[in-house]
Structure formats: structure tokens, C-alpha cells
Amino acid sequence: MLPAGDVRDLARLIARNAPDEQVQARAHAVRMRLNPNPAGQLVPNTLSLDGRPLPGVQHDYTETVLFSLGHGQTAAGDIDGLVTYLRRHPEVTSVLITGGDPMFMGAQSLRRYLTPLLDPSLEHLESIRIGTRSLAYWPQRYVTDPDADATLRQFEEVADSGRHLAVMAYFSHPRELAPALEQEAARRITASGAVIRTQAPLIRAVDDEPETWRAMWRAQLRQGMVPYYMFVERDTGPQDYFAVPLASGYEIFRNAFGTVSGLARTVRGPSMSAAAGKIGVDGIADVGGNKVFVLRMIQARDPFLVGRQFFAHFDPAATWITGLQPAFAPSFPYSLSPREAARPVSPPACPAALPPS
Ligand SMILES: *Cc1c(COP(=O)(O)O)cnc(C)c1O
């Protein structure tokens, strides 16, 4: 999956029994180019409270705070830090618990995070979201596991507190929605009062056909889920291998979107999670002889920018916002993070032969 040049270099080093340190150094350089922390995740997002750092808490968008459990240092105590932070920020109406995958936790651990958020002092908190792939790969978590009922009871408690629990479920293929166990899990979650909203990245060779999305959204709707986002694969990892050009992504989205019931057209995309916010590709248009991408800030750190449209010169090969040039304006309406600005723009590699699925 790595770029061919990197594979060749590494293979050469190994073939001539190069010293370990040399191979490691080369591998490290390759890894760093895979951009393990896109969208400035490392730098601007460390919040603090009374001089104490708040690991795992990220407040990019006015109304939503992201609470990441996969942060390593995030210990159970940090929920107290989050609650204190939320008390002082009445503008925050939504907490998004993310990971790793929070549903890896058993019901008892989950309770340590959910219950404090239901505290009456957090009256302004309207919704709690849990980002998870568990419905696809571990539906027994909600059906037959020993703590399945206890988990769903907690979901009910969120609803009983007058709040909305959104299970943000990742599905990458309609096949993940076919098992009877998954369907039973969805039924049980929905019966708890939670709403399942769905999202997934667009990945070459996995879900880069309109029919895949159409089938996915229709199966989701049947199961009472609300399609929410189609993401553009982030500029991280073996991007050359998995990336779908924005132009194709837009066509895949539009093609699928155009043939589903209005109830499934709650979905937005294709959307890029960049440092400045979520940027959606709204269209490809001809404006006075200029072929352009019509882009829109779906979400933005700067509330002034939310919902605003802007333009970029059309480029059939571009796979990320950093590969685009502004049109009809000297710059995009926001500034890039230093990391984004420095990122070289590589055209997508020729499709490699894929193993049979
Ligand atoms: C996507 C995202 C959110 C949630 O945005 P919505 O548009 O409300 O779904 C919050 N924080 C971060 C950092 C995000 O990337």
C-alpha cells in the first residue's frame, strides 16, 4: 500500500542486509510522510483548565466538544476536568465521545463517562454522541454480551435525562448491515431512545461505487438510522493507495444521493475534515468559462464561516483541499495550518492491482 518508491528503497536496504538502524531510519522517514496527525491534531488542540492540561478534550467548534478516550493519558479522572470545563462553557451543547472506540469499554467503564455528563449542572448539554464501529464489527455488544442490557439501560438514562444520545456508527459497506445480529443490535439501540447516525470515509476499492453508498443508505434507513456524513479519506496513512479524487468522490456522492428517498438525504458530503473545519464539495460548475469546484464550510472553527461557499479551480486529480487553488479570490476564506500548508501535494498513484476480495 506504500508508494512504490518507498517500497523499492526499503526492499533494497533489506536485500543488502543494511544495518537495522538504517532500515529503521528509512522506515521512520516513510511513516512521517504518511502524516500520522493530519489537520494539526498535535499542536493547537491542547486545552487547559486553571493551568492544568485537559488531555483528550478538543474544542474546535463553538457548540461541540470532542472527548477522546484513545488519548493514552486519558484516565477516568479526566471526566471531572471535562465536566468542569463544560460548566464554564454554556455555549457547548454537544459532547462527542470518540476514541479509539468508546464501545470497547464494558458497561461499568462506560458509566464512569456517561453518568457525570447527565449532571443537572450541565443543563445546557443537549446531546451526547458516541463515535463507534461496534455495530459493524461487534453487534453482540448490544445483544448477547453479558453487559448488553446494562449498556442499553445507560442509553435509556441519557434519554430519561432529557438529552439526545446519538450513536455515530461507522459503516463502510452494505454487507456490514446484513447480519441478523447487527439488525437486532440496531433495533435494541433504537428502542433505548438513542438515534443511530451513520458516517464513513470514501475509500478506493472499498466503497468507491455509487451503488455501494446507495445500498448502504437504503439499508440504514430500513433500520431506522439517519445517514449523516460521507467523509473524504483524510490526508493520512497510505493515502496514495486509498485516496479517491475529489471529483470522483463528488460524482459518487451525487449519483447515490440522487436515487435515494428524501429521508436518506440527511447525509452531507463528500466532506474533508481540515484544520479550519469541515469542507464539503457541493458541486462542479462552469462559471463564465471557468471550471470550478463549489466548496462549502460545513463546519468551521470560525462561526462566521459556517455555511459559506467558496470556489477552487477544478483539478480532476486533487484528493484534498491542499491540492486545490482558490478561484475568483486570492485565497480561501480561512488559513491553512502550518502542517497543511507544508504538505506536498502528490497526485494519486496509478491504481495498483488489488487482491481478490
Ligand atoms: C466533525 C467534528 C465535530 C462534529 O461536527 P458536526 O458538524 O457537529 O457533526 C466536532 N469536532 C471535531 C473536531 C470534528 O472533526
The ligand as an SDF file (V2000), in Angstrom:
LIG
                    3D

 15 15  0  0  0  0  0  0  0  0999 V2000
  -16.7430   16.5830   12.8460 C   0  0  0  0  0  0  0  0  0  0  0  0
  -16.2760   17.1610   14.1090 C   0  0  0  0  0  0  0  0  0  0  0  0
  -17.1890   17.5750   15.0820 C   0  0  0  0  0  0  0  0  0  0  0  0
  -18.6900   17.4580   14.8740 C   0  0  0  0  0  0  0  0  0  0  0  0
  -19.1430   18.2800   13.8400 O   0  0  0  0  0  0  0  0  0  0  0  0
  -20.6980   18.2460   13.4160 P   0  0  0  0  0  0  0  0  0  0  0  0
  -20.7880   19.0340   12.1660 O   0  0  0  0  0  0  0  0  0  0  0  0
  -21.4420   18.8560   14.5650 O   0  0  0  0  0  0  0  0  0  0  0  0
  -21.0450   16.8140   13.2460 O   0  0  0  0  0  0  0  0  0  0  0  0
  -16.6870   18.1180   16.2490 C   0  0  0  0  0  0  0  0  0  0  0  0
  -15.3600   18.2520   16.4710 N   0  0  0  0  0  0  0  0  0  0  0  0
  -14.4540   17.8730   15.5410 C   0  0  0  0  0  0  0  0  0  0  0  0
  -13.0070   18.0900   15.8220 C   0  0  0  0  0  0  0  0  0  0  0  0
  -14.8730   17.3190   14.3420 C   0  0  0  0  0  0  0  0  0  0  0  0
  -13.9670   16.9480   13.4180 O   0  0  0  0  0  0  0  0  0  0  0  0
  1  2  1  0
  2  3  1  0
  2 14  2  0
  3  4  1  0
  3 10  2  0
  4  5  1  0
  5  6  1  0
  6  7  2  0
  6  8  1  0
  6  9  1  0
 10 11  1  0
 11 12  2  0
 12 13  1  0
 12 14  1  0
 14 15  1  0
M  END
$$$$
